[in-house]
């Protein structure tokens, strides 16, 4: 899965578009987002251990979270526009509500980080649910 994501970003969608689009599945977006959250958490923890809590520029550790959704949109699955709109809305609401709630119990860095990660995860789940492959209706052979 990680190899497929890296290959997509290295060679682009045109290198093997027809084969890759058949293998693309919305569930991969959620898995890629969970992996990206893990990578961002490790990078953030290492940065905190080495340099302390950042005052500016801490959002750069969230860059890996953008890659899975961007890759999923680039595949243009069915209903990707409504999925993107609904996903971004759900992610924004989740990030705002969690950011407000967690801001009182955690440090400002970790509350912002947790809220952003939860927002990206909510976005990927909603996008995946809307773009989930629907079964093709059976052809009854009747007149059209």
JOSUL-V398966 format. One line per field, one symbol per residue. psi: psi as a letter, one per 20 degrees, with the letter a starting at -180 (. if undefined). A space follows every 50 residues. Layout:
psi->???
//
This chain:
psi->ghggghhghgirhihlggghhhipphhhggghggghggghgggggggghh irpqhqjhihiighhhgghghghhimrpkhghhgghghghggggggghhg gihihrrhghggggggghghggghgggghhjppqqpqpoijrq.
//
